[in-house]
């Protein structure tokens, strides 16, 4: 057996498929009656024809992961971010989601998310670089 280490993105789709097959087999072994699904989610906010904010994420099983959320700086502090969270919660409830998950950095919007009902479940100091912390947040939704 030969161990070969590669530092290339060539073949990464083949590697992704390989890893996902193993993880799917593992999940199927422990949860034989559960079928995993992933649905992308996008919510946009427009003022007239102007795009001023939005949110991207995905629903996976009973969790909704928010990967990106931003409001144009000219329109921040106007309630639009709260509207995005309200809309994503509606989508989550409709899809039987029980967890909303996201991360934010210390210079971003931690107080905003806490005001929206998110709780910190993890923190990494000096991540992604020195003097910046990353917070991991969850909002549990009613069943």
Buried (B, 14 or more C-beta within 10 A) or exposed (E): EEEEEEEEEEEEEEEEEEEEEEEEEEBEEEEEEEEEEEEEBEBEBEEEEEEBBBBBBBBBBBBBBBEEBBBBEEBBEBEBBEBBBEBBBEBBBEEEBBBBBBBBBEEBBBEBBBEBBBEEEEBEEEBEEEEBBBBBBBBEBEE
